[in-house]
Amino acid sequence: MVLVTANKAKNLLHLIYSGRVGPEELARNEPDLQALAAELTPGFRVLVDLSNLDSMDLDCLKGLGRLMEMVDKSGVGLIVRVIPDPSKDIGFNILTIFHYQHHPRIATVKSMAEAGKRLGL
């Protein structure tokens, strides 16, 4: 499952990856991500939560790249990734090099509590 939500007051986009995620789920959520990112002001923050992720297909790499480029073009300023299990990271750092031309700040943490501190929530 992929869930994309936004909190305009906090200028925050929140992506939750849960269970087993395949490329079709990423593609289904692209319109929502684009619409929500467009409602935020430049410099917005992204919280990516992989706390409940069981697995992500390697076929998701292309879709993740598209999502990264989408938020990059929308003006993301900070990305905080919650990855409690490093084995669930399918290459976010490598993808970042190729898909974020504007070089937002990026932090990877192990818990939502740490993420909240990084985001000032």
C-alpha positions as CSV (number, residue, x, y, z in Angstrom):
1,M,0.0,0.0,0.0
2,V,1.1,3.5,-0.7
3,L,-0.6,6.5,1.0
4,V,0.1,10.1,0.0
5,T,-1.2,12.9,2.2
6,A,-0.4,16.6,2.9
7,N,-0.6,19.0,5.7
8,K,-0.7,22.5,4.2
9,A,-0.4,24.2,7.6
10,K,2.9,22.5,8.2
11,N,4.0,22.6,4.5
12,L,4.5,18.8,4.7
13,L,3.9,16.0,2.2
14,H,3.7,12.5,3.8
15,L,4.3,9.3,1.9
16,I,3.6,6.0,3.7
17,Y,4.8,2.7,2.2
18,S,3.2,-0.3,3.9
19,G,3.1,-4.1,3.2
20,R,4.3,-5.2,-0.2
21,V,4.6,-2.4,-2.7
22,G,4.7,-2.9,-6.4
23,P,5.2,-0.5,-9.4
24,E,1.5,-0.3,-10.1
25,E,0.8,1.2,-6.7
26,L,3.4,3.9,-7.2
27,A,1.9,4.7,-10.6
28,R,-1.6,4.9,-9.1
29,N,-0.5,7.4,-6.6
30,E,1.5,9.7,-9.0
31,P,-1.6,12.0,-9.7
32,D,-2.3,12.4,-6.0
33,L,1.4,13.2,-5.2
34,Q,1.5,15.8,-8.0
35,A,-1.7,17.5,-6.9
36,L,-0.8,17.6,-3.2
37,A,2.8,18.9,-3.9
38,A,1.3,21.6,-6.1
39,E,-0.7,22.9,-3.1
40,L,2.4,23.3,-0.9
41,T,4.8,26.3,-1.0
42,P,8.3,26.0,-2.3
43,G,10.7,24.7,0.4
44,F,8.1,22.2,1.6
45,R,9.1,19.1,3.5
46,V,8.6,15.4,2.7
47,L,8.2,12.7,5.3
48,V,8.7,9.2,3.8
49,D,7.7,6.4,6.2
50,L,8.9,2.9,5.5
51,S,8.2,1.7,9.1
52,N,5.5,-0.8,8.0
53,L,7.0,-1.8,4.7
54,D,7.4,-5.5,4.2
55,S,9.0,-5.4,0.7
56,M,9.3,-3.2,-2.4
57,D,9.7,-4.7,-5.8
58,L,12.9,-3.8,-7.6
59,D,10.6,-2.8,-10.5
60,C,9.6,0.2,-8.3
61,L,13.0,2.0,-9.0
62,K,11.8,3.7,-12.1
63,G,8.5,4.9,-10.4
64,L,10.4,6.1,-7.3
65,G,12.7,8.1,-9.6
66,R,9.6,9.7,-11.2
67,L,8.2,10.6,-7.8
68,M,11.5,12.1,-6.7
69,E,11.7,14.2,-9.9
70,M,8.1,15.3,-9.3
71,V,8.7,16.6,-5.8
72,D,12.1,18.1,-6.9
73,K,10.3,20.2,-9.6
74,S,7.7,21.3,-7.0
75,G,10.4,22.8,-4.8
76,V,11.0,20.4,-2.0
77,G,13.5,21.7,0.6
78,L,13.9,18.8,3.1
79,I,13.2,15.1,2.9
80,V,13.2,12.9,6.0
81,R,13.0,9.2,5.5
82,V,12.0,6.8,8.3
83,I,13.8,3.5,7.5
84,P,14.0,1.4,10.7
85,D,15.2,-1.7,8.8
86,P,18.1,-0.8,6.4
87,S,17.4,-4.0,4.4
88,K,14.2,-2.3,3.2
89,D,16.1,0.6,1.6
90,I,16.2,-0.4,-2.1
91,G,18.6,2.4,-3.1
92,F,17.1,5.7,-2.0
93,N,20.6,7.3,-1.7
94,I,21.6,6.2,-5.2
95,L,18.3,7.3,-6.7
96,T,18.7,10.7,-5.0
97,I,21.9,11.4,-6.9
98,F,20.1,11.0,-10.2
99,H,16.7,12.4,-9.5
100,Y,17.1,15.5,-7.3
101,Q,18.7,18.2,-9.4
102,H,18.0,20.9,-6.8
103,H,19.7,19.0,-4.0
104,P,17.2,19.2,-1.1
105,R,18.5,18.4,2.4
106,I,17.9,14.7,3.2
107,A,17.9,12.8,6.5
108,T,17.4,9.1,7.1
109,V,16.2,8.2,10.6
110,K,15.1,5.0,12.3
111,S,11.9,6.2,14.0
112,M,9.0,8.6,13.6
113,A,10.0,10.3,16.8
114,E,13.4,11.1,15.3
115,A,11.6,12.3,12.1
116,G,9.4,14.6,14.1
117,K,12.5,16.2,15.7
118,R,14.1,16.7,12.3
119,L,11.0,18.2,10.9
120,G,10.3,20.4,13.9
121,L,6.9,18.8,14.6
